[in-house]
Amino acid sequence: MAVDTAPQIEFSKELESFIEEWKPKPGNLIMVLHRVQEEFGYIPREAAIKVSQLLDTPLAKIYGVITFYHFFKLDKPGKYNIQVCMGTACYLKGGEDLINEMENLLGIGVNEVTDDGLFSIESVRCVGCCGLAPVMIVDGEVFGKVTKDELPEIIANYRKQG
């Protein structure tokens, strides 16, 4: 009896079209993986397998790229992924203190997700807002000149949105 090895994941029509468009182009793998992560928020194993099949690229090569570049995620982030900038300006102005306080408030560490799936914390490199240091981004919203005292209110506002 043959084992069904087809991934049990659905790609949007837009993603499938994107992959088809990029398939013959050099350097297609990184572009495709960016687009997959944009769709799912991370790169699920089933998606990596499907990309391997669609691009006729060995799965080992795909995982080599995913694990080499810090941008790609293999684990699903929280609904609200809190990205704290640790670039030079943000680090010097208290970025590490923000991460430590977030860890205390949420009870999780960097690259972990709260039990309710609402929050995850990520340490990122320069986000290009050095004049606003320290900076954090939550669900695409930029918070500049953030202090530890502001964090409970920021978290509470996202909890309300749930």
Stockholm file with secondary structure:
# STOCKHOLM 1.0

chainA/1-162         MAVDTAPQIEFSKELESFIEEWKPKPGNLIMVLHRVQEEFGYIPREAAIKVSQLLDTPLAKIYGVITFYHFFKLDKPGKYNIQVCMGTACYLKGGEDLINEMENLLGIGVNEVTDDGLFSIESVRCVGCCGLAPVMIVDGEVFGKVTKDELPEIIANYRKQG
#=GR chainA/1-162 SS CCCCCSCCCCCCHHHHHHHHHHTTSTTHHHHHHHHHHHHHSSCCHHHHHHHHHHHTCCHHHHHHHHHHSTTCCSSCCCSEEEEEECSHHHHHTTHHHHHHHHHHHHTCCBTCBCTTSSEEEEEESCCSCGGGCSCEEETTEEECSCCGGGHHHHHHHHHHHC
#=GC SS_cons         CCCCCSCCCCCCHHHHHHHHHHTTSTTHHHHHHHHHHHHHSSCCHHHHHHHHHHHTCCHHHHHHHHHHSTTCCSSCCCSEEEEEECSHHHHHTTHHHHHHHHHHHHTCCBTCBCTTSSEEEEEESCCSCGGGCSCEEETTEEECSCCGGGHHHHHHHHHHHC
//
